[in-house]
Amino acid sequence: MKGKGNVIISWIILITFAFSALFPVYLLILNSFKTRSEIFSDPFRFPKDFSFSNYIKAWGYADLGCGLLNSFILGSLSAVFTTLIAGIAAYALARRARGSSYTITFLMFCNTLPFFIVLIPLYVWFYRLGLTNLIGVIIISVGTGLPFSILLLRSFLLAIPKEIEEAALIDGANKWQIFWRIILPLARSGFLTVGLLTFLGGWNSFTLPLTFLTNPDQQTAIIKIYNLTGQYTSPWGQIFAAIVIVSLPTIVLFLAFQRYFIQGLIGGAFKY
């Protein structure tokens, strides 16, 4: 009976957490189909007519097509470069390259620094270099994502036996061939986890695009939604609809790679 009681308590806790996480999403989707008066009169009630007018207006007024394209460019390029650079660096650290212990300490220190303390110096520097654009945001996204990504990938590579590499060296493979043909496939879940996290970070990034992207044609979808808000009033139905549109690609991406993502988080416990 004691074990059954623990199971019931566990299910109650899980259901409570699931409800607290999903209820705001339910309200978001529900109110995206409502008019402004219906939202403020009773946000919990179903709308009288499920209309897609908010979605149509949000797509046109916010220029979400351009914003989604810029978000995809930011997220995908950041993921590619971060994963590539972090993979090479993590491989070197996992095989105890010279100065690896000092490098690991430095990377851990970088993870503790709040990004906002370097935001203004970065803006001044990038402004002088003429990089207050999408390219500059990609460079900063890669740089800020590398410390965590390197440490995460290193933990995966530490679990790969060195004997596999030694056997490949005996067969005549060089270091690059070992990395691309052996290490990369064996640590696939780790690389996919880093890529997915980096992509989601770039897709959902707000502070960087808001600070560096002054050209409307280069602004991401998050900033396009932010531009819908007014000083005294805001079209909340359109804002909710725009948030739903921007959230859909990330949900589809997570569902497609959730198996590798969960494996990556479980297998990525740091080993020092």
C-alpha positions in Angstrom: 0.0 0.0 0.0 2.9 2.3 0.8 4.3 1.9 -2.7 0.9 2.5 -4.3 0.5 5.7 -2.3 3.9 7.0 -3.5 2.8 6.3 -7.1 -0.4 8.2 -6.6 1.4 11.2 -5.0 3.9 11.1 -7.9 1.1 11.2 -10.4 -0.6 14.1 -8.6 2.7 16.1 -8.6 3.3 15.4 -12.3 -0.2 16.3 -13.3 0.0 19.5 -11.3 3.3 20.5 -13.0 1.9 19.6 -16.4 -1.3 21.7 -15.8 0.7 24.7 -14.6 2.9 24.5 -17.7 0.2 23.8 -20.3 -2.6 26.1 -19.0 -0.9 29.4 -20.1 -0.4 27.8 -23.6 -4.1 26.9 -23.6 -5.0 30.5 -22.8 -2.6 31.8 -25.4 -4.2 29.7 -28.2 -7.7 30.4 -27.0 -7.3 34.1 -26.9 -5.6 34.2 -30.3 -9.1 33.6 -31.8 -10.9 36.3 -29.8 -11.6 39.9 -30.4 -10.1 42.6 -28.1 -13.4 43.0 -26.2 -13.8 39.2 -25.7 -10.2 38.9 -24.4 -10.7 41.6 -21.7 -14.3 40.6 -20.8 -13.5 36.9 -20.1 -10.1 35.5 -21.1 -11.2 32.0 -20.0 -14.3 31.6 -22.0 -14.4 30.1 -25.5 -14.9 32.7 -28.3 -18.3 33.1 -29.9 -16.7 32.6 -33.4 -13.3 31.0 -34.0 -11.9 33.5 -36.5 -8.5 33.5 -38.1 -8.6 37.3 -38.6 -6.0 37.8 -35.9 -3.6 35.4 -37.6 -4.1 37.1 -41.0 -3.6 40.6 -39.6 -0.6 39.6 -37.5 1.1 38.0 -40.5 0.6 41.2 -42.5 1.1 43.9 -40.0 4.1 42.4 -38.2 5.7 41.2 -41.5 6.2 37.7 -39.9 7.3 36.1 -43.1 10.5 38.2 -43.2 10.9 37.8 -39.4 10.6 34.0 -39.6 13.2 33.9 -42.3 15.7 36.0 -40.3 15.0 33.9 -37.2 15.7 30.8 -39.2 19.0 32.2 -40.6 20.1 33.3 -37.1 19.2 30.0 -35.5 20.5 27.7 -38.2 23.8 29.4 -38.8 24.5 29.8 -35.1 23.7 26.1 -34.6 26.0 25.0 -37.4 29.0 27.1 -36.4 28.6 26.5 -32.7 28.3 22.8 -33.1 31.3 22.6 -35.5 33.7 24.7 -33.4 32.5 23.2 -30.1 32.9 19.7 -31.4 36.5 20.3 -32.4 37.4 22.1 -29.2 35.6 19.4 -27.1 37.5 16.7 -28.8 40.8 18.3 -28.0 39.8 18.8 -24.4 38.5 15.3 -24.0 41.8 13.9 -25.2 43.7 16.0 -22.7 45.4 18.5 -25.0 48.0 20.8 -23.5 46.4 23.4 -21.2 43.0 21.6 -21.2 42.6 21.9 -17.5 43.0 25.7 -17.6 40.7 25.9 -20.6 38.0 24.0 -18.8 38.3 26.3 -15.8 38.0 29.3 -18.1 35.0 27.9 -19.9 33.3 27.3 -16.5 34.0 30.8 -15.5 32.5 32.1 -18.7 29.3 30.2 -18.0 28.9 32.1 -14.7 29.2 35.6 -16.3 25.8 37.4 -17.0 25.7 38.4 -20.6 24.3 41.9 -19.8 27.6 43.0 -18.4 29.3 42.8 -21.8 26.3 43.9 -23.9 27.2 47.6 -24.0 31.0 47.1 -24.8 30.0 44.6 -27.5 27.6 47.1 -29.0 30.2 49.8 -29.1 32.8 47.5 -30.6 30.5 46.0 -33.2 29.1 49.4 -34.1 32.6 50.6 -34.9 33.2 47.5 -37.0 29.9 48.0 -38.9 28.5 44.7 -37.6 25.2 46.0 -36.1 23.4 43.6 -38.4 22.4 39.9 -38.6 26.0 38.8 -39.2 27.1 40.5 -36.0 24.2 38.9 -34.0 25.2 35.4 -35.4 28.9 36.0 -34.4 27.8 37.0 -30.8 25.4 34.1 -30.6 28.1 31.6 -31.5 30.6 33.2 -29.1 28.2 33.2 -26.1 27.0 29.6 -26.8 30.5 28.0 -27.1 31.5 27.7 -23.4 28.4 25.6 -22.5 28.4 23.7 -25.8 32.1 22.7 -25.5 31.6 21.4 -21.9 28.5 19.5 -22.9 30.1 17.8 -25.9 33.3 17.1 -23.9 31.3 15.0 -21.5 30.0 12.9 -24.4 33.5 12.4 -25.9 34.9 11.3 -22.6 32.6 8.3 -22.7 34.0 7.1 -26.0 36.8 4.6 -25.4 40.3 5.7 -26.6 40.9 2.1 -27.8 38.5 2.8 -30.8 40.7 5.7 -31.9 43.9 3.7 -31.4 42.5 0.9 -33.6 41.7 3.5 -36.3 45.2 5.0 -36.0 46.7 1.5 -36.5 44.5 1.1 -39.6 46.0 4.3 -41.1 43.3 6.9 -40.2 44.4 10.4 -39.3 42.9 12.6 -36.6 40.4 14.3 -38.9 39.2 11.0 -40.3 38.8 9.7 -36.8 36.8 12.8 -35.7 34.4 12.8 -38.8 33.9 9.1 -39.3 34.1 7.7 -35.8 33.7 10.3 -33.1 30.9 12.3 -34.7 28.6 9.3 -35.4 29.2 7.9 -31.9 28.4 11.2 -30.2 25.5 12.0 -32.6 23.0 12.6 -29.8 25.3 15.1 -28.1 25.9 17.0 -31.3 22.2 17.1 -32.1 21.4 18.3 -28.6 23.9 21.2 -28.9 22.6 22.1 -32.3 19.0 22.0 -31.2 19.7 24.1 -28.0 21.7 26.6 -30.0 19.0 26.9 -32.7 16.3 27.4 -30.1 18.4 30.0 -28.4 18.9 31.9 -31.6 15.2 31.6 -32.6 14.0 32.9 -29.2 16.7 35.5 -28.7 15.3 38.9 -27.8 18.0 41.1 -26.3 20.6 40.6 -29.0 18.3 41.3 -32.0 16.6 44.2 -30.2 20.0 45.8 -29.5 21.9 45.2 -32.7 19.3 44.9 -35.5 18.2 48.4 -36.3 17.3 47.6 -39.9 13.6 46.4 -40.1 14.5 44.0 -43.0 16.9 42.1 -40.7 14.7 41.9 -37.5 13.8 38.5 -36.3 10.2 37.3 -35.6 10.5 38.0 -31.9 11.3 41.6 -32.6 8.5 41.8 -35.2 6.1 40.7 -32.4 7.5 43.2 -30.0 6.9 46.0 -32.6 3.2 45.2 -32.5 3.0 46.6 -28.9 1.9 50.2 -28.6 2.6 52.9 -26.0 -1.0 53.1 -24.7 -2.8 50.1 -26.3 -1.8 46.9 -28.1 -3.6 44.5 -30.4 -3.4 41.5 -28.0 -5.3 39.2 -30.3 -2.8 39.7 -33.0 0.1 39.4 -30.6 -1.2 36.1 -29.3 -1.7 34.8 -32.8 1.8 35.9 -33.8 3.3 34.1 -30.8 1.5 30.9 -31.8 2.8 31.2 -35.4 6.4 31.8 -34.2 6.1 28.9 -31.7 5.0 26.3 -34.1 8.4 25.7 -35.9 10.1 25.1 -32.6 7.5 22.7 -31.4 7.7 20.7 -34.7 11.5 20.7 -34.4 11.5 19.4 -30.8 8.9 16.7 -31.6 11.1 15.5 -34.6 14.3 15.3 -32.5 13.0 14.7 -29.0 14.5 11.2 -28.8 18.0 12.5 -29.5 17.4 15.6 -27.3 16.4 13.6 -24.3 19.3 11.2 -24.8 21.6 14.2 -25.1 20.4 15.7 -21.8 20.6 12.4 -20.0 24.0 11.4 -21.4 25.5 14.9 -21.0 26.3 14.8 -17.3 29.6 16.7 -17.0 32.6 14.6 -16.3 35.7 16.3 -15.0 
